């Protein structure tokens, strides 16, 4: 298993009184020239910034001054759920969350899973235990998240939908085979890049993700159910995926499973997807049945 200490050798460490900044060696000069050591000032004064809303505010700015230059994405860590109201962006613990995300990201990239390159980590300490943090990644050019993609795509464009859905299934399957369990797998954390008519799928935001030697079938199904719940939640706003889309996804995910046991499992999942369309309000019970 890769150790975080080995990965941090790829980064330049700059330590201040209450702040520690890790910058990837090959990007250090550009980011230091850009003013990364004064991150809040850099974001506030940048005229070319783009702001995205999620759990917290995420900002995209050019790595070098100039609107046509490659961009970086700055994501400030925020709690979700009830902890967000209580603690907002204050974390605690000796093991800092950004370093776990860096570890997962590097293992994923080493195994040829598309995910943005992490350029820097900024940790603002408050005493020995408490801290705030930012993670800075390279922006995926010409990309859109899967939620916005399906929201804007015509349902009649079946070929385009199928190509993207199969790509998503392949990427998530590869992520599982690498041993990555993504605890926040949803359409907004999947990017679809269309560059020179070539479709690539990127998985982002490995905050809270964990590495395992091997994901069990139960863990895989639980992660797929997490994705399906996010789709159903977002579909309250607008239609996104049809029943046929979900069948295409599952068939692609399980396409190399030829033994009888896996075929039975796949069939059971398909039946449950069909049932969800008719048994309103039974999603929770069926979810429990699937992961048991």
C-alpha positions, 0 to 999 in steps of 0.5 A: 500500500502506498504511504502518504509520506512517499507521496508528499516527497512529490511536494514542496513544503512551506511552513509558516507560523500557523499555516502549512502549504504543500505544492507539487514540485513541478507546479511550485514556481507557477503557484508561488508566483500566482500568490498561493501563500495568500490564498484568500487574497488571490481569490478575492482579487482575481478578475477571471474567477469562476464560482461553483456552489456545492457543499462549500464554495469552489473557485476556478482561477487561471494558474497563470494570469490571463484568461486563456491559461490552464486553470486550477480549482480551489475547494475549501473543505466544509462539513456536510449535514448536521456538522455543517451547522455546528462546525462549518469549516472547522475540522479536528484531528492529527490526520488531516482530511486533505492528505487522505484525499491526496493518497486516494487520488494518487493511487487512483491516478497510478492505476489509470483512473481519470481524476484531476491532478492535485496541485497543492494543499493548504492547511490553516492550523488553530492550535494543535488539533483544529484546522481549516483546509483547501485543496487545489486541483488542475481543472479538467478542461472542456468538461461538465458534470454528469448532472448538468450533462443529463439535464441538458441532453435530449432524451431522444439522443440515445447514442450520446446518452449510451456512450456516456453512461457506458463510460461512467460504468467503466470508470466506476468499475475501474475505481472499485477494482482499484479498491477505492470506495467513494463515499460521496458518489453522485452525478455532480462528482462525475465529469464528462470531458468532450475534447476534440469529439473524444469523451473521457470520464473523470471522477472527482472529490475523493474527500472521505473516500477510503482505500481497500485491498479489495472491495466486496460485492456488497460494498460495490452494490452499496456504492452503486445504490449511493449513486442511484439515490443521488440520481433519484434525489436530483430527479425531483428537480428535473428528469435525468435518467430513464429506466433503460439508462440504468439498465445500460449502466448495470449491463456495462458494469457487469459485462465481464461477470460471466459466472452464474453467481454474478449473473444472478446478482446482476439480474436481481439488481435489474429487477429492483431497478424495475420495481423502483419505478412502480413501488413509490416510497419503497426505495429504502426497504429495497435498498436494505434488501439489496445490500443485505 
